[in-house]
Each structure stands twice: as C-alpha cells, then as structure tokens.
Amino acid sequence: MRESPDLLPFSLEIRPGQPVFEQLVYAVRKAVISGLIKPGDRFPSVRTLSRELRIHPNTAQKALSALVSEGLLDVHPGVGTVVRHRQPAPNPQSLQLLTENVERLIVDAKKAGVSLEDLSRFLNDQWKQLSHPEKP
C-alpha cells in the first residue's frame, strides 16, 4: 500500500484489488465534495500526480480526464487544472448510479444484521464527517 505524500491536496492510500484509477478518482471526488479541495484551487498536474503517487502517467491522465468529464475539474490552458466553481447538477445517469449504490448498501446492511436505525445513524455520521473533514 502506498500513501499519498503531503504535497497532494487529498489523501490516498492505494490498496490492492481495485484499479488505481478508480481509487484516485474517488479520493479526489471525496476531497472536492467534502471541501478539502475548494473551488478555484489549483489541481496537481498529471506529472505531479504520477510522481507523488508513484503511478503510471497514463493512469493519472485517465483519472484527470474522468474528473474533468464528471464536472469536478476544469482545464485552463496556460493556467492548469482547477477545481470547478460550480458543481454540476444531478443527471439521470448519476441518480441511477446512486440508486444502485444505495440498494447495494441496504442489501449489505440487511445481510450484516444492521437495523434501519443504525444504518441511518451511520449515514448521518458519515455525512457530518464529510462536511467537516480533517486535512490529510
């Protein structure tokens, strides 16, 4: 497992078993949504990401492209990549994906014997934690 160094504005501990690209996209998404990375902040270059995380530049580029397509980052020629000021409005695809993820969460919770009240508390606690993040 490799952990992201202090030079990056987000935390990432690369774990085996899941594509690095997906882990990187999720770490950045979480940092943006939670406010660790603020609108207008400059985002590291592909070269910086690949060097600091010790990942292939193509992996870093793929993640960056996905985050731009997702509407979280903007690329400004001559300036670099920055966090978008406006977050995108929900679209049918993202709402469908969220519905599928919630269904999986409920199935997993029921399988583990977690009550609706406990699941609601867990969700509420996580929501609060993401609303008041600690710096990496």
Residue pairs with C-beta under 8 A, 6 or more apart in sequence:
1 13
1 14
1 15
1 16
2 13
2 14
2 53
2 54
3 11
3 12
3 13
3 14
4 10
4 11
4 12
4 13
4 27
4 52
4 53
4 136
5 52
6 136
7 44
7 48
7 52
8 44
8 48
8 49
8 52
8 53
8 136
9 31
9 36
9 37
9 41
9 43
9 44
9 136
10 27
10 28
10 30
10 31
10 36
10 37
10 136
11 27
11 31
11 136
12 23
12 24
12 27
12 53
14 20
14 23
14 53
14 55
15 23
20 53
20 55
20 59
21 59
21 62
21 63
21 66
24 49
24 53
24 55
24 59
24 60
24 63
25 63
25 66
25 67
25 70
28 37
28 43
28 63
28 67
28 72
28 73
29 67
29 70
29 72
30 36
30 130
31 37
31 133
32 72
32 83
33 130
34 130
34 131
34 133
35 131
35 133
36 133
36 135
36 136
37 43
37 83
38 83
39 83
39 84
39 85
39 86
40 82
40 83
40 85
41 82
41 83
42 80
42 81
42 82
43 64
43 73
43 80
43 81
43 82
43 83
44 52
44 81
45 80
45 81
46 57
46 60
46 61
46 64
47 57
47 60
49 55
49 60
49 63
49 64
50 56
50 57
50 59
50 60
53 60
64 73
64 81
67 73
68 74
68 75
68 81
70 88
71 84
71 87
71 88
72 83
72 84
72 87
72 88
73 81
73 82
73 83
73 84
74 81
74 82
74 83
74 84
75 81
76 82
105 119
106 119
109 118
109 119
114 122
